């Protein structure tokens, strides 16, 4: 049976929005819905999953190692993407980036990655992985580059993760306005994290729609608590939300996830 797979791309233009924590928690909630889920880390400049997942990984298992070996002429030496898959106790599968310490190392390894070759990589990944997974979540770098633009292009649903700063949202709107046309046609969802404002969430949604010139076809999710504080393994804070401890935040994200997994006969979920 062919899977009705979906690829979600989470991106932002600023650090510290909680994008990676959202990717992790959305992945766990898809698994809870019995959906086979893969989370792909694409931030080669500031990788964090090796730290967050606290896993010791052999070099050959990193996504970037596979990427660099993908275009070698000897097909017998090419690696399958399956070789990069890391299984996690939550039931999520991961493909993560090798930690790189210096800018010289980054330049030496990835200068061959042009927009065309990276898009080819993404398209190849999707063809292979959509057969095996119900949901693929791509966690982009917190900047606009060939990785994030191409990941938005191939996504079924691009999701902008932003802080509730209206000044930054206006700046984001200007960046989105300069996206290539093939990217701008995608219906964009927006998740505003750590909302603490004098206005109500509904007023904030209207302001965002006005700023970004959006229609009601776009989902705007306002998280009144923050997902950014779950990322410190050293101080033993948890990566994943707990339904009882983090009731409001968990249910808001879960309802959003369910909007992708519910059957057509199910009633719409009010977010």
Secondary structure, 3 states (H helix, E strand, C coil): CCCCCEEEEEECCCCCCCHHHHHHHHHHHHHHCCCCEEEEECCCCCCCHHHHCCCCCCHHHCHHHHHHHCCCCCHHHCCCHHHHCEECCCCCEEECCCCCCCHHHHHHHHCCCCHHHHHHHHHHHHHHHCCCCCEEEEECCCCCCHHHHHHHHHCCEEEEEEECCHHHHHHHHHHHHCCCHHHHCCCCEEEEECCCCCCCHHHHHHHHHHHHCCCCCCCEEECCCCCHHHCCCCCCCCCCCCCCCCHHHHHHHHHHHHHHHCCCCCCCCCC
